[in-house]
Amino acid sequence: MDENMYCIRFGKLAVDMGFITEKQLYDAMETQIREDLQNKPHRVIGQILFEQGIMMPSQIDQVLNRLFRQGKS
């Protein structure tokens, strides 16, 4: 699976599940892109949202579990 597709799906699902707002997703994606352009180590959207104090580990796990279940179906 392409890593960028995974990040976009994670963010959309996190919004759909009510864990984050669209604005928070856009801001996290902007951070991700800016860091990538600055040749900093790549961080996935969930990591950025966690480090910003926006998502809790249990919420990230719920999103990842749902992504995993959707991928298997």
Predicted model as a PDB file, atoms N, CA, C, CB and O in Angstrom, pLDDT in the B-factor column:
MODEL        1                                                                  
ATOM      1  N   MET A   1       0.851  -1.184   0.000  1.00 40.00           N  
ATOM      2  CA  MET A   1       0.000   0.000   0.000  1.00 40.00           C  
ATOM      3  C   MET A   1       0.890   1.239   0.000  1.00 40.00           C  
ATOM      4  CB  MET A   1      -0.965   0.003   1.229  1.00 40.00           C  
ATOM      5  O   MET A   1       1.872   1.302   0.740  1.00 40.00           O  
ATOM      6  N   ASP A   2       0.552   2.211  -0.820  1.00 47.00           N  
ATOM      7  CA  ASP A   2       1.299   3.462  -0.900  1.00 47.00           C  
ATOM      8  C   ASP A   2       1.161   4.231   0.406  1.00 47.00           C  
ATOM      9  CB  ASP A   2       0.810   4.319  -2.085  1.00 47.00           C  
ATOM     10  O   ASP A   2       0.051   4.405   0.907  1.00 47.00           O  
ATOM     11  N   GLU A   3       2.286   4.696   0.966  1.00 49.00           N  
ATOM     12  CA  GLU A   3       2.279   5.359   2.268  1.00 49.00           C  
ATOM     13  C   GLU A   3       1.429   6.623   2.266  1.00 49.00           C  
ATOM     14  CB  GLU A   3       3.694   5.697   2.685  1.00 49.00           C  
ATOM     15  O   GLU A   3       0.730   6.884   3.245  1.00 49.00           O  
ATOM     16  N   ASN A   4       1.467   7.414   1.199  1.00 50.00           N  
ATOM     17  CA  ASN A   4       0.686   8.641   1.158  1.00 50.00           C  
ATOM     18  C   ASN A   4      -0.815   8.339   1.145  1.00 50.00           C  
ATOM     19  CB  ASN A   4       1.069   9.470  -0.068  1.00 50.00           C  
ATOM     20  O   ASN A   4      -1.587   9.056   1.781  1.00 50.00           O  
ATOM     21  N   MET A   5      -1.238   7.301   0.439  1.00 49.00           N  
ATOM     22  CA  MET A   5      -2.644   6.918   0.451  1.00 49.00           C  
ATOM     23  C   MET A   5      -3.065   6.525   1.858  1.00 49.00           C  
ATOM     24  CB  MET A   5      -2.904   5.761  -0.531  1.00 49.00           C  
ATOM     25  O   MET A   5      -4.158   6.875   2.305  1.00 49.00           O  
ATOM     26  N   TYR A   6      -2.204   5.801   2.554  1.00 47.00           N  
ATOM     27  CA  TYR A   6      -2.494   5.369   3.913  1.00 47.00           C  
ATOM     28  C   TYR A   6      -2.722   6.578   4.807  1.00 47.00           C  
ATOM     29  CB  TYR A   6      -1.352   4.500   4.464  1.00 47.00           C  
ATOM     30  O   TYR A   6      -3.673   6.585   5.589  1.00 47.00           O  
ATOM     31  N   CYS A   7      -1.885   7.591   4.717  1.00 48.00           N  
ATOM     32  CA  CYS A   7      -2.006   8.766   5.571  1.00 48.00           C  
ATOM     33  C   CYS A   7      -3.301   9.515   5.292  1.00 48.00           C  
ATOM     34  CB  CYS A   7      -0.811   9.692   5.373  1.00 48.00           C  
ATOM     35  O   CYS A   7      -3.983   9.945   6.222  1.00 48.00           O  
ATOM     36  N   ILE A   8      -3.638   9.672   4.030  1.00 54.00           N  
ATOM     37  CA  ILE A   8      -4.864  10.384   3.684  1.00 54.00           C  
ATOM     38  C   ILE A   8      -6.064   9.615   4.222  1.00 54.00           C  
ATOM     39  CB  ILE A   8      -4.980  10.579   2.149  1.00 54.00           C  
ATOM     40  O   ILE A   8      -6.970  10.222   4.793  1.00 54.00           O  
ATOM     41  N   ARG A   9      -6.093   8.337   4.060  1.00 86.00           N  
ATOM     42  CA  ARG A   9      -7.212   7.530   4.559  1.00 86.00           C  
ATOM     43  C   ARG A   9      -7.285   7.595   6.077  1.00 86.00           C  
ATOM     44  CB  ARG A   9      -7.077   6.068   4.100  1.00 86.00           C  
ATOM     45  O   ARG A   9      -8.377   7.697   6.635  1.00 86.00           O  
ATOM     46  N   PHE A  10      -6.150   7.539   6.751  1.00 93.00           N  
ATOM     47  CA  PHE A  10      -6.150   7.634   8.212  1.00 93.00           C  
ATOM     48  C   PHE A  10      -6.817   8.934   8.634  1.00 93.00           C  
ATOM     49  CB  PHE A  10      -4.705   7.552   8.777  1.00 93.00           C  
ATOM     50  O   PHE A  10      -7.691   8.935   9.502  1.00 93.00           O  
ATOM     51  N   GLY A  11      -6.411  10.033   8.028  1.00 94.00           N  
ATOM     52  CA  GLY A  11      -6.957  11.329   8.396  1.00 94.00           C  
ATOM     53  C   GLY A  11      -8.438  11.438   8.122  1.00 94.00           C  
ATOM     54  O   GLY A  11      -9.192  11.937   8.958  1.00 94.00           O  
ATOM     55  N   LYS A  12      -8.869  10.971   6.950  1.00 94.00           N  
ATOM     56  CA  LYS A  12     -10.301  11.029   6.613  1.00 94.00           C  
ATOM     57  C   LYS A  12     -11.114  10.211   7.588  1.00 94.00           C  
ATOM     58  CB  LYS A  12     -10.547  10.532   5.185  1.00 94.00           C  
ATOM     59  O   LYS A  12     -12.172  10.645   8.043  1.00 94.00           O  
ATOM     60  N   LEU A  13     -10.628   9.039   7.908  1.00 95.00           N  
ATOM     61  CA  LEU A  13     -11.341   8.178   8.845  1.00 95.00           C  
ATOM     62  C   LEU A  13     -11.369   8.801  10.241  1.00 95.00           C  
ATOM     63  CB  LEU A  13     -10.689   6.787   8.896  1.00 95.00           C  
ATOM     64  O   LEU A  13     -12.387   8.720  10.930  1.00 95.00           O  
ATOM     65  N   ALA A  14     -10.277   9.415  10.663  1.00 97.00           N  
ATOM     66  CA  ALA A  14     -10.240  10.079  11.974  1.00 97.00           C  
ATOM     67  C   ALA A  14     -11.272  11.207  12.027  1.00 97.00           C  
ATOM     68  CB  ALA A  14      -8.819  10.636  12.267  1.00 97.00           C  
ATOM     69  O   ALA A  14     -11.909  11.422  13.058  1.00 97.00           O  
ATOM     70  N   VAL A  15     -11.434  11.926  10.915  1.00 97.00           N  
ATOM     71  CA  VAL A  15     -12.461  12.972  10.841  1.00 97.00           C  
ATOM     72  C   VAL A  15     -13.845  12.327  10.891  1.00 97.00           C  
ATOM     73  CB  VAL A  15     -12.299  13.826   9.542  1.00 97.00           C  
ATOM     74  O   VAL A  15     -14.708  12.759  11.655  1.00 97.00           O  
ATOM     75  N   ASP A  16     -14.052  11.294  10.076  1.00 95.00           N  
ATOM     76  CA  ASP A  16     -15.350  10.617  10.024  1.00 95.00           C  
ATOM     77  C   ASP A  16     -15.746  10.047  11.390  1.00 95.00           C  
ATOM     78  CB  ASP A  16     -15.317   9.495   8.981  1.00 95.00           C  
ATOM     79  O   ASP A  16     -16.929  10.012  11.726  1.00 95.00           O  
ATOM     80  N   MET A  17     -14.773   9.605  12.167  1.00 96.00           N  
ATOM     81  CA  MET A  17     -15.038   9.026  13.485  1.00 96.00           C  
ATOM     82  C   MET A  17     -15.201  10.104  14.557  1.00 96.00           C  
ATOM     83  CB  MET A  17     -13.910   8.074  13.875  1.00 96.00           C  
ATOM     84  O   MET A  17     -15.515   9.793  15.706  1.00 96.00           O  
ATOM     85  N   GLY A  18     -14.990  11.359  14.191  1.00 98.00           N  
ATOM     86  CA  GLY A  18     -15.188  12.453  15.130  1.00 98.00           C  
ATOM     87  C   GLY A  18     -14.023  12.730  16.059  1.00 98.00           C  
ATOM     88  O   GLY A  18     -14.173  13.464  17.035  1.00 98.00           O  
ATOM     89  N   PHE A  19     -12.859  12.151  15.770  1.00 98.00           N  
ATOM     90  CA  PHE A  19     -11.696  12.358  16.633  1.00 98.00           C  
ATOM     91  C   PHE A  19     -10.989  13.677  16.355  1.00 98.00           C  
ATOM     92  CB  PHE A  19     -10.721  11.220  16.465  1.00 98.00           C  
ATOM     93  O   PHE A  19     -10.397  14.273  17.255  1.00 98.00           O  
ATOM     94  N   ILE A  20     -11.052  14.132  15.103  1.00 98.00           N  
ATOM     95  CA  ILE A  20     -10.401  15.386  14.722  1.00 98.00           C  
ATOM     96  C   ILE A  20     -11.323  16.144  13.767  1.00 98.00           C  
ATOM     97  CB  ILE A  20      -9.004  15.121  14.060  1.00 98.00           C  
ATOM     98  O   ILE A  20     -12.266  15.585  13.208  1.00 98.00           O  
ATOM     99  N   THR A  21     -11.025  17.421  13.599  1.00 98.00           N  
ATOM    100  CA  THR A  21     -11.762  18.238  12.640  1.00 98.00           C  
ATOM    101  C   THR A  21     -11.023  18.241  11.306  1.00 98.00           C  
ATOM    102  CB  THR A  21     -11.947  19.686  13.168  1.00 98.00           C  
ATOM    103  O   THR A  21      -9.859  17.846  11.226  1.00 98.00           O  
ATOM    104  N   GLU A  22     -11.712  18.690  10.266  1.00 96.00           N  
ATOM    105  CA  GLU A  22     -11.046  18.827   8.968  1.00 96.00           C  
ATOM    106  C   GLU A  22      -9.879  19.803   9.073  1.00 96.00           C  
ATOM    107  CB  GLU A  22     -12.045  19.301   7.889  1.00 96.00           C  
ATOM    108  O   GLU A  22      -8.827  19.577   8.475  1.00 96.00           O  
ATOM    109  N   LYS A  23     -10.054  20.871   9.817  1.00 98.00           N  
ATOM    110  CA  LYS A  23      -8.987  21.865   9.992  1.00 98.00           C  
ATOM    111  C   LYS A  23      -7.761  21.225  10.643  1.00 98.00           C  
ATOM    112  CB  LYS A  23      -9.486  23.054  10.847  1.00 98.00           C  
ATOM    113  O   LYS A  23      -6.633  21.489  10.226  1.00 98.00           O  
ATOM    114  N   GLN A  24      -7.967  20.402  11.644  1.00 98.00           N  
ATOM    115  CA  GLN A  24      -6.842  19.733  12.304  1.00 98.00           C  
ATOM    116  C   GLN A  24      -6.136  18.788  11.331  1.00 98.00           C  
ATOM    117  CB  GLN A  24      -7.327  18.955  13.549  1.00 98.00           C  
ATOM    118  O   GLN A  24      -4.911  18.670  11.360  1.00 98.00           O  
ATOM    119  N   LEU A  25      -6.895  18.122  10.480  1.00 96.00           N  
ATOM    120  CA  LEU A  25      -6.288  17.246   9.474  1.00 96.00           C  
ATOM    121  C   LEU A  25      -5.477  18.065   8.480  1.00 96.00           C  
ATOM    122  CB  LEU A  25      -7.368  16.428   8.737  1.00 96.00           C  
ATOM    123  O   LEU A  25      -4.339  17.713   8.170  1.00 96.00           O  
ATOM    124  N   TYR A  26      -6.055  19.158   7.976  1.00 96.00           N  
ATOM    125  CA  TYR A  26      -5.328  20.008   7.030  1.00 96.00           C  
ATOM    126  C   TYR A  26      -4.034  20.524   7.647  1.00 96.00           C  
ATOM    127  CB  TYR A  26      -6.204  21.187   6.581  1.00 96.00           C  
ATOM    128  O   TYR A  26      -2.991  20.530   6.995  1.00 96.00           O  
ATOM    129  N   ASP A  27      -4.102  20.955   8.898  1.00 97.00           N  
ATOM    130  CA  ASP A  27      -2.905  21.468   9.573  1.00 97.00           C  
ATOM    131  C   ASP A  27      -1.840  20.383   9.719  1.00 97.00           C  
ATOM    132  CB  ASP A  27      -3.272  22.030  10.953  1.00 97.00           C  
ATOM    133  O   ASP A  27      -0.654  20.645   9.523  1.00 97.00           O  
ATOM    134  N   ALA A  28      -2.264  19.163  10.065  1.00 97.00           N  
ATOM    135  CA  ALA A  28      -1.321  18.055  10.211  1.00 97.00           C  
ATOM    136  C   ALA A  28      -0.700  17.700   8.861  1.00 97.00           C  
ATOM    137  CB  ALA A  28      -2.023  16.823  10.818  1.00 97.00           C  
ATOM    138  O   ALA A  28       0.494  17.410   8.777  1.00 97.00           O  
ATOM    139  N   MET A  29      -1.516  17.723   7.806  1.00 95.00           N  
ATOM    140  CA  MET A  29      -0.989  17.429   6.473  1.00 95.00           C  
ATOM    141  C   MET A  29      -0.009  18.517   6.038  1.00 95.00           C  
ATOM    142  CB  MET A  29      -2.139  17.301   5.449  1.00 95.00           C  
ATOM    143  O   MET A  29       1.010  18.224   5.413  1.00 95.00           O  
ATOM    144  N   GLU A  30      -0.316  19.754   6.363  1.00 97.00           N  
ATOM    145  CA  GLU A  30       0.593  20.852   6.039  1.00 97.00           C  
ATOM    146  C   GLU A  30       1.930  20.671   6.762  1.00 97.00           C  
ATOM    147  CB  GLU A  30      -0.041  22.210   6.415  1.00 97.00           C  
ATOM    148  O   GLU A  30       2.992  20.888   6.179  1.00 97.00           O  
ATOM    149  N   THR A  31       1.867  20.275   8.024  1.00 97.00           N  
ATOM    150  CA  THR A  31       3.091  20.001   8.784  1.00 97.00           C  
ATOM    151  C   THR A  31       3.876  18.880   8.125  1.00 97.00           C  
ATOM    152  CB  THR A  31       2.759  19.635  10.246  1.00 97.00           C  
ATOM    153  O   THR A  31       5.092  18.981   7.962  1.00 97.00           O  
ATOM    154  N   GLN A  32       3.185  17.810   7.745  1.00 96.00           N  
ATOM    155  CA  GLN A  32       3.837  16.669   7.116  1.00 96.00           C  
ATOM    156  C   GLN A  32       4.538  17.079   5.823  1.00 96.00           C  
ATOM    157  CB  GLN A  32       2.816  15.564   6.836  1.00 96.00           C  
ATOM    158  O   GLN A  32       5.690  16.711   5.591  1.00 96.00           O  
ATOM    159  N   ILE A  33       3.850  17.832   4.995  1.00 96.00           N  
ATOM    160  CA  ILE A  33       4.429  18.257   3.715  1.00 96.00           C  
ATOM    161  C   ILE A  33       5.620  19.187   3.941  1.00 96.00           C  
ATOM    162  CB  ILE A  33       3.365  18.958   2.846  1.00 96.00           C  
ATOM    163  O   ILE A  33       6.662  19.044   3.303  1.00 96.00           O  
ATOM    164  N   ARG A  34       5.452  20.143   4.857  1.00 97.00           N  
ATOM    165  CA  ARG A  34       6.538  21.082   5.131  1.00 97.00           C  
ATOM    166  C   ARG A  34       7.793  20.344   5.621  1.00 97.00           C  
ATOM    167  CB  ARG A  34       6.090  22.124   6.176  1.00 97.00           C  
ATOM    168  O   ARG A  34       8.903  20.630   5.171  1.00 97.00           O  
ATOM    169  N   GLU A  35       7.608  19.400   6.540  1.00 97.00           N  
ATOM    170  CA  GLU A  35       8.747  18.635   7.048  1.00 97.00           C  
ATOM    171  C   GLU A  35       9.387  17.791   5.950  1.00 97.00           C  
ATOM    172  CB  GLU A  35       8.308  17.738   8.206  1.00 97.00           C  
ATOM    173  O   GLU A  35      10.611  17.683   5.885  1.00 97.00           O  
ATOM    174  N   ASP A  36       8.565  17.191   5.085  1.00 96.00           N  
ATOM    175  CA  ASP A  36       9.104  16.409   3.973  1.00 96.00           C  
ATOM    176  C   ASP A  36       9.944  17.292   3.056  1.00 96.00           C  
ATOM    177  CB  ASP A  36       7.967  15.743   3.177  1.00 96.00           C  
ATOM    178  O   ASP A  36      11.026  16.894   2.626  1.00 96.00           O  
ATOM    179  N   LEU A  37       9.445  18.492   2.757  1.00 97.00           N  
ATOM    180  CA  LEU A  37      10.185  19.417   1.881  1.00 97.00           C  
ATOM    181  C   LEU A  37      11.479  19.906   2.526  1.00 97.00           C  
ATOM    182  CB  LEU A  37       9.309  20.618   1.521  1.00 97.00           C  
ATOM    183  O   LEU A  37      12.429  20.268   1.832  1.00 97.00           O  
ATOM    184  N   GLN A  38      11.509  19.913   3.854  1.00 98.00           N  
ATOM    185  CA  GLN A  38      12.712  20.327   4.573  1.00 98.00           C  
ATOM    186  C   GLN A  38      13.647  19.144   4.834  1.00 98.00           C  
ATOM    187  CB  GLN A  38      12.330  20.991   5.895  1.00 98.00           C  
ATOM    188  O   GLN A  38      14.624  19.260   5.574  1.00 98.00           O  
ATOM    189  N   ASN A  39      13.328  17.997   4.209  1.00 97.00           N  
ATOM    190  CA  ASN A  39      14.120  16.767   4.348  1.00 97.00           C  
ATOM    191  C   ASN A  39      14.238  16.298   5.791  1.00 97.00           C  
ATOM    192  CB  ASN A  39      15.504  16.978   3.779  1.00 97.00           C  
ATOM    193  O   ASN A  39      15.243  15.699   6.174  1.00 97.00           O  
ATOM    194  N   LYS A  40      13.211  16.570   6.594  1.00 97.00           N  
ATOM    195  CA  LYS A  40      13.161  16.036   7.956  1.00 97.00           C  
ATOM    196  C   LYS A  40      12.609  14.615   7.880  1.00 97.00           C  
ATOM    197  CB  LYS A  40      12.280  16.941   8.902  1.00 97.00           C  
ATOM    198  O   LYS A  40      11.990  14.250   6.881  1.00 97.00           O  
ATOM    199  N   PRO A  41      12.822  13.814   8.916  1.00 96.00           N  
ATOM    200  CA  PRO A  41      12.276  12.450   8.892  1.00 96.00           C  
ATOM    201  C   PRO A  41      10.756  12.476   8.698  1.00 96.00           C  
ATOM    202  CB  PRO A  41      12.635  11.702  10.200  1.00 96.00           C  
ATOM    203  O   PRO A  41      10.049  13.276   9.312  1.00 96.00           O  
ATOM    204  N   HIS A  42      10.275  11.587   7.834  1.00 95.00           N  
ATOM    205  CA  HIS A  42       8.846  11.534   7.528  1.00 95.00           C  
ATOM    206  C   HIS A  42       8.070  11.061   8.756  1.00 95.00           C  
ATOM    207  CB  HIS A  42       8.577  10.599   6.319  1.00 95.00           C  
ATOM    208  O   HIS A  42       8.441  10.081   9.403  1.00 95.00           O  
ATOM    209  N   ARG A  43       6.985  11.776   9.063  1.00 95.00           N  
ATOM    210  CA  ARG A  43       6.085  11.367  10.143  1.00 95.00           C  
ATOM    211  C   ARG A  43       4.698  11.145   9.547  1.00 95.00           C  
ATOM    212  CB  ARG A  43       6.042  12.439  11.292  1.00 95.00           C  
ATOM    213  O   ARG A  43       4.242  11.916   8.703  1.00 95.00           O  
ATOM    214  N   VAL A  44       4.042  10.093   9.993  1.00 94.00           N  
ATOM    215  CA  VAL A  44       2.682   9.829   9.530  1.00 94.00           C  
ATOM    216  C   VAL A  44       1.717  10.759  10.254  1.00 94.00           C  
ATOM    217  CB  VAL A  44       2.292   8.343   9.760  1.00 94.00           C  
ATOM    218  O   VAL A  44       2.044  11.321  11.299  1.00 94.00           O  
ATOM    219  N   ILE A  45       0.531  10.912   9.690  1.00 95.00           N  
ATOM    220  CA  ILE A  45      -0.459  11.842  10.213  1.00 95.00           C  
ATOM    221  C   ILE A  45      -0.806  11.525  11.671  1.00 95.00           C  
ATOM    222  CB  ILE A  45      -1.722  11.807   9.351  1.00 95.00           C  
ATOM    223  O   ILE A  45      -0.900  12.436  12.493  1.00 95.00           O  
ATOM    224  N   GLY A  46      -0.993  10.269  11.993  1.00 96.00           N  
ATOM    225  CA  GLY A  46      -1.323   9.891  13.371  1.00 96.00           C  
ATOM    226  C   GLY A  46      -0.255  10.322  14.360  1.00 96.00           C  
ATOM    227  O   GLY A  46      -0.573  10.778  15.459  1.00 96.00           O  
ATOM    228  N   GLN A  47       0.993  10.185  13.983  1.00 97.00           N  
ATOM    229  CA  GLN A  47       2.097  10.593  14.853  1.00 97.00           C  
ATOM    230  C   GLN A  47       2.069  12.105  15.069  1.00 97.00           C  
ATOM    231  CB  GLN A  47       3.454  10.161  14.252  1.00 97.00           C  
ATOM    232  O   GLN A  47       2.251  12.579  16.190  1.00 97.00           O  
ATOM    233  N   ILE A  48       1.844  12.850  14.007  1.00 98.00           N  
ATOM    234  CA  ILE A  48       1.786  14.306  14.111  1.00 98.00           C  
ATOM    235  C   ILE A  48       0.643  14.723  15.028  1.00 98.00           C  
ATOM    236  CB  ILE A  48       1.619  14.947  12.718  1.00 98.00           C  
ATOM    237  O   ILE A  48       0.826  15.561  15.912  1.00 98.00           O  
ATOM    238  N   LEU A  49      -0.532  14.141  14.819  1.00 98.00           N  
ATOM    239  CA  LEU A  49      -1.692  14.487  15.642  1.00 98.00           C  
ATOM    240  C   LEU A  49      -1.482  14.114  17.104  1.00 98.00           C  
ATOM    241  CB  LEU A  49      -2.938  13.796  15.110  1.00 98.00           C  
ATOM    242  O   LEU A  49      -1.924  14.839  17.995  1.00 98.00           O  
ATOM    243  N   PHE A  50      -0.812  12.992  17.361  1.00 97.00           N  
ATOM    244  CA  PHE A  50      -0.502  12.595  18.738  1.00 97.00           C  
ATOM    245  C   PHE A  50       0.480  13.578  19.374  1.00 97.00           C  
ATOM    246  CB  PHE A  50       0.078  11.166  18.771  1.00 97.00           C  
ATOM    247  O   PHE A  50       0.275  14.029  20.501  1.00 97.00           O  
ATOM    248  N   GLU A  51       1.540  13.902  18.649  1.00 97.00           N  
ATOM    249  CA  GLU A  51       2.559  14.791  19.203  1.00 97.00           C  
ATOM    250  C   GLU A  51       2.044  16.211  19.404  1.00 97.00           C  
ATOM    251  CB  GLU A  51       3.772  14.814  18.300  1.00 97.00           C  
ATOM    252  O   GLU A  51       2.589  16.963  20.212  1.00 97.00           O  
ATOM    253  N   GLN A  52       0.993  16.579  18.669  1.00 97.00           N  
ATOM    254  CA  GLN A  52       0.368  17.881  18.860  1.00 97.00           C  
ATOM    255  C   GLN A  52      -0.665  17.851  19.987  1.00 97.00           C  
ATOM    256  CB  GLN A  52      -0.287  18.340  17.564  1.00 97.00           C  
ATOM    257  O   GLN A  52      -1.258  18.878  20.319  1.00 97.00           O  
ATOM    258  N   GLY A  53      -0.878  16.676  20.571  1.00 98.00           N  
ATOM    259  CA  GLY A  53      -1.839  16.539  21.661  1.00 98.00           C  
ATOM    260  C   GLY A  53      -3.284  16.525  21.212  1.00 98.00           C  
ATOM    261  O   GLY A  53      -4.191  16.770  22.008  1.00 98.00           O  
ATOM    262  N   ILE A  54      -3.504  16.238  19.928  1.00 98.00           N  
ATOM    263  CA  ILE A  54      -4.860  16.260  19.374  1.00 98.00           C  
ATOM    264  C   ILE A  54      -5.529  14.901  19.487  1.00 98.00           C  
ATOM    265  CB  ILE A  54      -4.830  16.703  17.916  1.00 98.00           C  
ATOM    266  O   ILE A  54      -6.724  14.820  19.775  1.00 98.00           O  
ATOM    267  N   MET A  55      -4.775  13.832  19.264  1.00 98.00           N  
ATOM    268  CA  MET A  55      -5.326  12.477  19.346  1.00 98.00           C  
ATOM    269  C   MET A  55      -4.627  11.689  20.439  1.00 98.00           C  
ATOM    270  CB  MET A  55      -5.191  11.750  17.998  1.00 98.00           C  
ATOM    271  O   MET A  55      -3.426  11.834  20.668  1.00 98.00           O  
ATOM    272  N   MET A  56      -5.405  10.854  21.106  1.00 98.00           N  
ATOM    273  CA  MET A  56      -4.883   9.956  22.128  1.00 98.00           C  
ATOM    274  C   MET A  56      -4.484   8.631  21.462  1.00 98.00           C  
ATOM    275  CB  MET A  56      -5.940   9.723  23.264  1.00 98.00           C  
ATOM    276  O   MET A  56      -5.007   8.285  20.403  1.00 98.00           O  
ATOM    277  N   PRO A  57      -3.559   7.893  22.087  1.00 97.00           N  
ATOM    278  CA  PRO A  57      -3.167   6.596  21.509  1.00 97.00           C  
ATOM    279  C   PRO A  57      -4.355   5.659  21.278  1.00 97.00           C  
ATOM    280  CB  PRO A  57      -2.162   5.912  22.417  1.00 97.00           C  
ATOM    281  O   PRO A  57      -4.390   4.943  20.277  1.00 97.00           O  
ATOM    282  N   SER A  58      -5.321   5.660  22.190  1.00 98.00           N  
ATOM    283  CA  SER A  58      -6.474   4.772  22.016  1.00 98.00           C  
ATOM    284  C   SER A  58      -7.293   5.156  20.787  1.00 98.00           C  
ATOM    285  CB  SER A  58      -7.361   4.802  23.263  1.00 98.00           C  
ATOM    286  O   SER A  58      -7.849   4.281  20.123  1.00 98.00           O  
ATOM    287  N   GLN A  59      -7.378   6.450  20.471  1.00 98.00           N  
ATOM    288  CA  GLN A  59      -8.096   6.887  19.278  1.00 98.00           C  
ATOM    289  C   GLN A  59      -7.349   6.475  18.021  1.00 98.00           C  
ATOM    290  CB  GLN A  59      -8.302   8.404  19.298  1.00 98.00           C  
ATOM    291  O   GLN A  59      -7.955   6.029  17.047  1.00 98.00           O  
ATOM    292  N   ILE A  60      -6.032   6.626  18.046  1.00 97.00           N  
ATOM    293  CA  ILE A  60      -5.212   6.205  16.903  1.00 97.00           C  
ATOM    294  C   ILE A  60      -5.382   4.707  16.669  1.00 97.00           C  
ATOM    295  CB  ILE A  60      -3.714   6.551  17.136  1.00 97.00           C  
ATOM    296  O   ILE A  60      -5.521   4.259  15.531  1.00 97.00           O  
ATOM    297  N   ASP A  61      -5.369   3.938  17.757  1.00 96.00           N  
ATOM    298  CA  ASP A  61      -5.568   2.488  17.639  1.00 96.00           C  
ATOM    299  C   ASP A  61      -6.923   2.156  17.024  1.00 96.00           C  
ATOM    300  CB  ASP A  61      -5.445   1.823  19.011  1.00 96.00           C  
ATOM    301  O   ASP A  61      -7.022   1.250  16.196  1.00 96.00           O  
ATOM    302  N   GLN A  62      -7.968   2.884  17.422  1.00 97.00           N  
ATOM    303  CA  GLN A  62      -9.297   2.631  16.872  1.00 97.00           C  
ATOM    304  C   GLN A  62      -9.328   2.895  15.365  1.00 97.00           C  
ATOM    305  CB  GLN A  62     -10.341   3.502  17.584  1.00 97.00           C  
ATOM    306  O   GLN A  62      -9.913   2.125  14.603  1.00 97.00           O  
ATOM    307  N   VAL A  63      -8.696   3.985  14.948  1.00 96.00           N  
ATOM    308  CA  VAL A  63      -8.652   4.304  13.516  1.00 96.00           C  
ATOM    309  C   VAL A  63      -7.857   3.233  12.770  1.00 96.00           C  
ATOM    310  CB  VAL A  63      -8.024   5.709  13.282  1.00 96.00           C  
ATOM    311  O   VAL A  63      -8.295   2.748  11.727  1.00 96.00           O  
ATOM    312  N   LEU A  64      -6.701   2.867  13.295  1.00 93.00           N  
ATOM    313  CA  LEU A  64      -5.875   1.848  12.636  1.00 93.00           C  
ATOM    314  C   LEU A  64      -6.596   0.506  12.566  1.00 93.00           C  
ATOM    315  CB  LEU A  64      -4.542   1.684  13.375  1.00 93.00           C  
ATOM    316  O   LEU A  64      -6.517  -0.189  11.553  1.00 93.00           O  
ATOM    317  N   ASN A  65      -7.295   0.140  13.633  1.00 93.00           N  
ATOM    318  CA  ASN A  65      -8.047  -1.122  13.622  1.00 93.00           C  
ATOM    319  C   ASN A  65      -9.131  -1.107  12.558  1.00 93.00           C  
ATOM    320  CB  ASN A  65      -8.670  -1.388  14.995  1.00 93.00           C  
ATOM    321  O   ASN A  65      -9.342  -2.103  11.867  1.00 93.00           O  
ATOM    322  N   ARG A  66      -9.817   0.016  12.425  1.00 92.00           N  
ATOM    323  CA  ARG A  66     -10.865   0.107  11.402  1.00 92.00           C  
ATOM    324  C   ARG A  66     -10.243   0.059  10.004  1.00 92.00           C  
ATOM    325  CB  ARG A  66     -11.692   1.409  11.580  1.00 92.00           C  
ATOM    326  O   ARG A  66     -10.782  -0.587   9.105  1.00 92.00           O  
ATOM    327  N   LEU A  67      -9.109   0.742   9.821  1.00 88.00           N  
ATOM    328  CA  LEU A  67      -8.419   0.683   8.525  1.00 88.00           C  
ATOM    329  C   LEU A  67      -8.013  -0.746   8.193  1.00 88.00           C  
ATOM    330  CB  LEU A  67      -7.179   1.594   8.529  1.00 88.00           C  
ATOM    331  O   LEU A  67      -8.164  -1.196   7.058  1.00 88.00           O  
ATOM    332  N   PHE A  68      -7.496  -1.456   9.195  1.00 85.00           N  
ATOM    333  CA  PHE A  68      -7.065  -2.820   8.994  1.00 85.00           C  
ATOM    334  C   PHE A  68      -8.254  -3.707   8.608  1.00 85.00           C  
ATOM    335  CB  PHE A  68      -6.380  -3.351  10.256  1.00 85.00           C  
ATOM    336  O   PHE A  68      -8.159  -4.526   7.693  1.00 85.00           O  
ATOM    337  N   ARG A  69      -9.368  -3.533   9.316  1.00 82.00           N  
ATOM    338  CA  ARG A  69     -10.559  -4.333   9.006  1.00 82.00           C  
ATOM    339  C   ARG A  69     -11.080  -4.024   7.607  1.00 82.00           C  
ATOM    340  CB  ARG A  69     -11.662  -4.077  10.044  1.00 82.00           C  
ATOM    341  O   ARG A  69     -11.508  -4.930   6.892  1.00 82.00           O  
ATOM    342  N   GLN A  70     -11.047  -2.748   7.211  1.00 77.00           N  
ATOM    343  CA  GLN A  70     -11.516  -2.378   5.869  1.00 77.00           C  
ATOM    344  C   GLN A  70     -10.597  -2.945   4.807  1.00 77.00           C  
ATOM    345  CB  GLN A  70     -11.607  -0.852   5.725  1.00 77.00           C  
ATOM    346  O   GLN A  70     -11.053  -3.344   3.736  1.00 77.00           O  
ATOM    347  N   GLY A  71      -9.297  -2.984   5.098  1.00 69.00           N  
ATOM    348  CA  GLY A  71      -8.337  -3.510   4.137  1.00 69.00           C  
ATOM    349  C   GLY A  71      -8.483  -4.989   3.893  1.00 69.00           C  
ATOM    350  O   GLY A  71      -8.145  -5.489   2.820  1.00 69.00           O  
ATOM    351  N   LYS A  72      -8.994  -5.699   4.906  1.00 66.00           N  
ATOM    352  CA  LYS A  72      -9.153  -7.151   4.787  1.00 66.00           C  
ATOM    353  C   LYS A  72     -10.456  -7.517   4.085  1.00 66.00           C  
ATOM    354  CB  LYS A  72      -9.107  -7.802   6.167  1.00 66.00           C  
ATOM    355  O   LYS A  72     -10.620  -8.650   3.633  1.00 66.00           O  
ATOM    356  N   SER A  73     -11.389  -6.559   3.991  1.00 62.00           N  
ATOM    357  CA  SER A  73     -12.675  -6.904   3.371  1.00 62.00           C  
ATOM    358  C   SER A  73     -12.717  -6.563   1.908  1.00 62.00           C  
ATOM    359  CB  SER A  73     -13.799  -6.202   4.074  1.00 62.00           C  
ATOM    360  O   SER A  73     -13.732  -6.793   1.250  1.00 62.00           O  
TER     361      SER A  73                                                      
ENDMDL                                                                          
END                                                                             
